[in-house]
Amino acid sequence: MKAMITGAAGFLGSELAKYLEGKGFDLVLLDNMEYGYEDNLSDYPDLLKRLIVDDVRNPDILTYMTDVDVVFHFAGISSLPECETSPQKAFEVNTASVAGLLSGLRNMPRLKRFIFASTSAVYENNTEEVMSEDLPLAPDLVYATTKLCAEHICRLYALNYDMDIVICRFFNVFGPHQDYKRLHPPFTSYLIREISNGRRPVVFNTSDVRRDYIYTEDLIAYLDYLMSAPEKMRADIFNLCSGHGHSALEIVKAVYKIFGREPSYDEGKPVDFWNKYPSLFDRAKNLSENRVKKEVYKNCIGSNRKIVGLSRQNCRYDLETGLKIITDYQSAQR
């Protein structure tokens, strides 16, 4: 079986590539290397040889897809403040590229399934305690809006062109190879980076607000099921999540416990959460401080009943186990 992964040198794309290679897949790997790193694939020289450096906005990439059975479309800009800073680019990469790919893939008779990586951010204005796939959606930040628009495009092609498409809403995925060096890194990797270097992390939310975290291997197990499920998907939507929520302080304490230290942190002001992106706040019209605070205090726990019910698989990794693996990995990279 032949699979293509866009965003293949990123955190999730590279982990999926390693998993599929282990299963004997023939792989086509694509990444423009803006957010991907060769280091993510450096332990797998055969994968590095297959890496094509190109952009999903380039229509010529369809030439790499003529004989693939499944496409995993992971390429995108996932940083919320970066999307707010460059909304046109965000829509080009996160939304328009989906339309371009699906339009071209209509002419690929071998293609069996297209799997699109969406996000739990589409639930950002919902107030329910647990987010299920059938909730009405009204996101108002650029990132979530680009992904919801892309979901609509997937639905259009599934219904009007009879294409087999799966929409996966990823919650907070954590695991080794997360980009802990970027300006606004994932929270778990940021904590491990700061604590391992003897610095006090800044925590912007010390409330009991909880978010859902799913470990990489559990996410990939669900993707494996969705790739091979025999029933045809009609832009079916699946939350890929653990179904368990954790507050920021719970995660802080869990990381400090791994290091054998007492928790120590600085409490940041929620309005300063995105201050590393000054262009959001130095214009005649600036991003609302209330909107930034709302994002900081967002509660987002997913319902995984749909994917668990179909796959008969529960998550195997709890938060503490996953954090210990990430800590060991990041320590080895120092």
N, C-alpha and C positions, 0 to 999 in steps of 0.2 A: 504494500500500500504506500502511496506517495502523498506526503503532506507538505503544505507550505505554511510557514509561520512568518507573519510580518511583525516587526518589532522584535526580531529573534535574538538580538544581542542585549536586550533589556532584561530586567529582573525576571519577569514571568516567562517571557519568550524563550530565554536561554534555559530555564529550568524545564520547561516543556520539551524543548529540543533534546535535552539529555535523556529525558524519560522516553521519548519516542524512539530515539536511536537505540536505546536499550531493548526496545521491543522489535527492532529490526526494520523500522520504517525507512523508506527512502525520503530524504528531506530536502526541501528548498528553503533556504533561510534568507530573509530580507531585512535589512536595517539601514537607515541613512546615517547612523552612528552619532546623531545629535544627542540622543539620550541613552544609547546603547554603548557597551564597552566590550572590547575584545577580551578583557580579563574574565568576563562572565563565561566565556567559552574556551579559555586558554588551556584548561585541563582536558579538553576534547579536541585534539588537532584535526580529526576528520570533520568535525562540525565547523571549525574555523575555515577549512578549505571550501566548504559549501556556502559560506556567508557571501551574499551578494550585497554590496554597498550601493543602495539606490533608495529612492524616495517613493512612498506610496502615492504621491501626487503626480508622478511621472507615468503617463499612460503606457509607456513602453514596458512597464513591469509585467503586463499581461502576457508577454512572450515567455515569461518564466513559469506560467501557470497552465500551459496548454494540456499537460497530461497529469495534473494533480487530482487526487481523489477528495481531499478535504483541505480547506483553507481556514487557518486560525488567524483572525485579524486582530492583532494586539497593538499594532503601531498607533501611536497617538501622543498627545500632550496631556499628561495626567495631573500636572501641578495646577491647583486652583488659581493661585496668584499669577502664574505665568499666563494662564488663559485670560484672566482679567486684563493683564498688561498688553497682550497681543491677541485681541478677539478675532481679527480677520484671519490670522494664521491658525488660530485654534479651530475655526470653522472649516478652513481649507483641509487641515490635517485630520480632524476628528469626525467631520461630517461629509464634506464633499468627496473625500477619498473613498468613502464607503459606497457612494453612488457610482463613482467611476469604476471601482472594482466589480460591483454587482452587474453593472451594465456590460462590462467586458466578459464576465464569467458566464453570462447567458449563452455565450457561444462555445462553451467548453463542455462537450457532451459527457466527458468522463467524471466531471465534478459531482460528487455525491452530497456534500454538505459544506455550508459556510457557517463558521462559528464566530460570532462577534462579541468582543469584550466590551460590555457596557459597565455601568457603575452604580453603586448604591447611592451616589450623590443625587441621582434623579429623585430620590425621596426627600430632598433637603427641606422642603417646606411642609412635610407631613408631620403631624403631632402624635400619631398612634404610637403605642408602646412598642409594638412589633410591626415591622414592615413586610407586607405580603405583596406578591406580584400583581394583584388585582387592584391595588390602591390607585385613586386618581392622582395625577402628577402635575405639579406646577413649579418646577425649578426656576430660579431667577439669577443664578450665577452663570457665567459663560461656560465653564467646563461642563456642568450638568446639562445645560441647554444644548450644547453640541452633541452630547451623547444621546439625549432624548430624541433630537432630530434624526440622528443616525439610526436609532431604533425604528422610527417611523419609515425611514427609507428601507430598512430590512423588511418591515412588514409589507410595504408596497410591493417589493420584488417577490416576496413569498406568495402573496395572494394573487397578484396580477400575472406573474410569470411562472408560477408553480415551482419556485426554487425552494430547496430544502435548507432552511436557515434557523439557527439557534441563537437567541440573545441571552447572554450571561451577564447578570449584574453582580460584579465582584464587590464584596465588602472590603474591609481592611485586610489585605493579604500581607502576611509577614513571613520572613524566612531568610536564609543566607542569600547573599548577592544583592540585597536591596541597596539602592544608591544612597548610602549614608553621607556622601561627600557633597551632595547638591545643596543649593542655597536653602531649600525648604524640604529637608529629608523626611521620610516616614518617621513617625513618632518613636516606634520601638527601636529602630536603628540609631536615631538621634540620641536617645537615652543611653544606649550602650556605648556609643562613641564618646559622649561627654563624660560618663562615669568612668570608663576605662582609662581616660586621659586625666583623671583627677579633677575634673571640672564639675561645678554644680549645674545641673540642667535647669533650664527655665521652663516652668510649667504654667501655661496660660489658663488652664481650667482646673481648679481644685474642687469643683462641685462633684455631685454624684452622677453627673451625666455619663451615660455608658454607650460604648460603641462595640460593634461586632468585629472580632478578629478571627481570621481563618488561616491556618498554616499552609504553606506552599504545597506540600504533598497531598493534603486533603483536597485542596482546590484542583490539583492535577488529576486526582482520582475521579472527581466529578466530571472534569473535562473528558477524560478517557471514556466514561460511560456515555456522555452526550455525543461523542464522536461516533460511537459504534452502536448506539441504540437503534433497534430495527425499525421502530415506528417513524414515519415521516414527520418532520417538524415543520410547522407553518408559522415561522417566526415566534415559536414558543419562547416564553421568558422564564428564566430560572434564577432565583437568588442563589449565589454560591457563597455560603456563609456558615458559621458554626452554630448560630442560634443562641449564642451566649454573649452577654455584654460585659465590658470591663471599663471602669472609670480610669481617668489618666493617673490618678494617685495609686490605684491598685497596680497599675503597670509599673509605675515608678518603684513602689515597694518590692514588687516581684524581681525587678532587675537588680536593685540593691541587695536583695537576699542572695542572688546568684553570686554577687561579688563579696558576700559576707560582710557587708557594711550596713551601718544605720542610714536610713534615708536622709538625704540632705538636698535641698533644691531651693531655687529662687522662684517666687511667685510673680509671673509677668502680668501686665495689664492686658486684658483681652483686646483692647483697641490697638495694641502694638503688635498683634500677632503677625501681620504682613508688612511690618515696617521695613523689611529688607527689600521691598519693592517700592521705592520712593515715587515712581511715576504714577502710582495709584492715588497719591495724596498730595501732589505738588502742582496740580492744574487748577484752572478756574472752577471746574466741577470735579469733585473728588469722590472716591468710594465712601459710602456712608459708614461711619463708625459703628452705627447700630447693626448694619449688615455684617460687619466683621465680627462683632460680639455674638451675633446670632449664629454664625458659623462655628465659633469657638464652643458655644454651649449646645451644639446640635446633638440630639440623642438619636442613635441609629442602630437598632438591633434587628437583624433579619430573621424572617421565618424561613427555615430550610425544609419545611414539611414536603414541599413539592418535589425537590430533588431527592430527598431521602426516601420518599414514598415510591418513586420510580426506580431508583438505583439500588435501594435496600442497603445503602452505605451510610454510616454515621462517621463523623470526624473522629480520627484516631489521636490527634495531637491536641492537648490542652495548652493554655497560654504559657504556663511555666516551662513545660517541656520544650516548646518551640523557642522561647526566649533563651533557654540554656544553649540550644544548638546554635542560634545566631551569635550569642556571646562568644562561644568557642571559636566560631568561624572568624568573626571580626578581630578577635584577639590574635588569631594566627596570621592575619593580614598586616598587622602592625610592624 
